[in-house]
Amino acid sequence: MHIHTRTSFDSLNDPDKVLRAARACGLDHIIITDHNAIDGALQLHEVDPSLVLVGEEVKTREGVDIIGIFLSELIPMNTPARETCKRIRDQGGVVYLPHPFDTSRSGGAPLLSELRDLIDVVEVHNARCMRAAINRQAEDWARAHGKLMGAGSDAHTIAEIGRGYVEMPSFEPDRASFLAALQHGEVTGRTMSSPLCHLFSTYAKLRKKVPL
């Protein structure tokens, strides 16, 4: 539910390699969630519409990340968080809250009370979290507030793909069918990425600033 391509400012993932890696892992669907962009996701969806769902990880005005799933239009960076959620819903999308208690990576914990009525799914396993307790906090909050639970590799490198996933029944590519299926889903992929993966993201940022 959370994969990046080179369209993100901090990833060098080749789109074709993302598709091959996802298929090799046995994933039936992936959600491309580039930072503040949907062009790459839309292009990959055209290449493999049965595999790729279109998402975006939006950096809101408050500085927290919110993911929209099933998007067709870009939600600009610095849009207020509550408005971001409403704009996702207005597109028929799903509001997915990534790594909410990860304070080092723009987690949305400070806005949980404000956004609770608009959050559809909480990411209870993010493979890039440095401590397992961060994911446990997210799961505890989701259970306490009756929220659906998701998982993602947050892959910024090809090797990370498949380190977080949900097993769920088949669904049609729309909000209602997806959420209905996720009610019967189970977070079964809970592999953690090496902390070194964050160094690759730093390298990607520098590489894009100073092309070789």
C-alpha positions in Angstrom: 0.0 0.0 0.0 3.0 2.3 0.0 5.7 2.3 -2.7 7.7 5.1 -4.3 9.3 5.5 -7.8 11.9 8.0 -9.1 9.0 10.5 -9.4 9.6 11.0 -5.7 12.3 13.4 -4.8 14.0 10.8 -2.5 13.8 7.7 -4.7 15.6 6.4 -7.8 13.3 3.4 -8.3 13.0 2.6 -12.0 9.2 2.1 -12.7 9.7 -1.0 -14.8 11.8 -2.6 -12.1 9.1 -1.7 -9.6 6.6 -3.7 -11.6 8.9 -6.7 -12.1 9.8 -6.7 -8.4 6.1 -6.6 -7.3 5.2 -9.5 -9.6 8.3 -11.5 -8.4 7.1 -11.0 -4.8 3.7 -12.4 -5.7 1.8 -9.1 -5.0 -1.6 -8.8 -6.8 -1.8 -5.0 -6.3 0.5 -2.2 -5.4 -0.2 1.4 -4.6 2.3 3.9 -6.0 2.4 6.8 -3.5 5.0 9.2 -4.8 5.6 12.4 -2.8 3.4 15.2 -4.0 3.0 13.7 -7.4 0.8 11.3 -9.3 2.2 11.4 -12.8 4.4 8.4 -12.3 1.6 6.4 -10.7 -0.8 7.3 -13.6 1.8 6.2 -16.1 2.4 2.9 -14.4 -1.3 2.3 -14.1 -1.6 2.6 -17.8 1.2 0.0 -18.3 -0.3 -2.5 -15.8 -3.8 -1.4 -14.7 -4.5 -4.7 -12.9 -1.4 -4.4 -10.7 -1.0 -0.6 -10.1 -3.4 1.6 -8.0 -2.8 5.3 -8.1 -1.9 7.1 -4.9 -0.1 10.2 -3.6 1.7 10.9 -0.4 0.8 14.6 0.3 3.0 16.8 2.5 0.3 18.9 4.2 0.6 22.5 5.4 1.0 21.2 8.9 4.0 19.1 7.8 2.4 15.7 8.2 2.0 13.1 5.5 -1.3 11.8 4.2 -1.8 9.3 1.5 -4.7 9.3 -0.9 -5.6 6.1 -2.8 -7.6 5.9 -6.1 -6.7 9.4 -7.1 -7.1 10.9 -10.5 -6.0 14.5 -9.8 -3.0 15.9 -7.9 -3.5 17.3 -4.5 -0.9 20.1 -4.1 1.8 20.0 -1.4 1.0 22.3 1.5 -2.7 21.8 1.3 -4.1 21.8 4.9 -4.5 18.3 6.3 -8.2 18.3 6.8 -8.7 19.8 3.3 -6.4 17.1 1.9 -8.5 14.4 3.4 -11.7 16.0 2.0 -10.2 16.4 -1.5 -9.2 12.7 -1.4 -12.7 11.7 -0.5 -14.2 14.1 -3.1 -12.2 12.1 -5.8 -13.8 8.9 -4.5 -10.5 8.1 -2.8 -9.4 6.4 0.4 -7.6 8.4 3.2 -4.6 6.3 4.3 -2.5 7.6 7.2 1.1 6.4 6.9 3.5 5.9 9.9 1.4 8.1 12.2 3.6 7.9 15.3 7.0 8.2 13.5 8.0 11.6 14.6 11.2 11.5 12.5 9.1 11.1 9.3 6.2 13.5 9.4 3.8 11.2 11.3 0.3 12.5 11.7 -0.1 11.8 15.4 -0.5 15.5 16.4 -3.6 15.7 14.1 -5.3 12.3 15.0 -8.1 13.9 16.9 -8.8 16.5 14.3 -8.7 14.0 11.4 -10.2 10.9 13.0 -13.6 11.2 11.3 -11.9 11.4 7.9 -9.3 8.7 8.2 -10.2 5.4 6.5 -7.1 3.3 7.0 -4.2 3.5 9.4 -0.8 2.1 8.4 0.0 -0.3 11.3 3.1 -1.7 9.7 5.6 0.5 7.9 8.7 -1.4 7.1 10.9 1.7 7.3 10.1 2.5 10.9 13.2 2.4 13.0 11.5 0.9 16.1 8.7 -1.8 16.2 7.0 0.2 19.0 6.1 2.9 16.4 4.1 0.4 14.5 2.5 -1.0 17.6 1.3 2.5 18.6 -0.4 2.8 15.3 -2.1 -0.6 15.6 -3.2 0.2 19.1 -4.7 3.5 18.0 -6.4 1.9 15.0 -8.0 -0.8 17.1 -9.1 1.6 19.8 -10.9 3.8 17.2 -12.2 1.1 15.0 -10.1 2.0 12.0 -9.1 -0.4 9.1 -5.5 -1.4 9.1 -3.0 -1.3 6.3 0.7 -2.1 5.7 3.4 -0.9 3.3 7.1 -1.3 2.6 7.4 2.4 2.0 9.9 1.2 -0.6 12.3 3.8 -1.9 14.6 1.1 -3.2 13.6 -2.0 -5.3 14.9 -4.4 -2.6 12.4 -3.1 -0.1 9.3 -4.0 -2.1 7.2 -6.6 -0.4 8.3 -6.0 3.2 4.8 -4.8 4.2 1.6 -6.1 2.8 -2.0 -7.1 3.6 -3.8 -10.3 2.5 -7.3 -9.4 1.6 -10.2 -10.6 -0.7 -10.4 -9.5 -4.3 -11.9 -6.1 -4.9 -12.9 -3.8 -7.6 -10.7 -0.7 -8.1 -12.8 1.7 -6.2 -13.2 3.1 -2.7 -16.3 1.1 -1.6 -15.1 -2.3 -2.8 -11.6 -1.7 -1.5 -12.8 -0.8 2.0 -15.3 -3.6 2.1 -12.5 -6.1 1.2 -10.1 -4.6 3.7 -12.5 -5.3 6.5 -11.6 -8.9 6.0 -7.9 -8.3 5.5 -5.0 -9.3 7.6 -1.6 -7.6 7.9 0.6 -10.6 7.3 3.7 -9.0 5.8 5.7 -7.4 8.7 9.3 -7.6 7.6 11.4 -4.6 8.7 13.9 -2.9 6.3 17.4 -2.3 7.4 18.0 1.2 8.8 20.6 1.6 6.0 17.7 2.1 3.6 17.4 5.7 4.8 20.9 6.3 3.5 19.7 5.4 0.0 17.0 8.0 0.3 19.6 10.6 1.2 21.7 9.5 -1.7 18.8 9.8 -4.0 18.1 13.4 -2.9 21.7 14.4 -3.4 21.9 12.6 -6.8 18.9 14.6 -8.0 20.4 17.9 -6.8 23.8 17.1 -8.3 23.3 14.8 -11.3 26.3 12.6 -12.1 
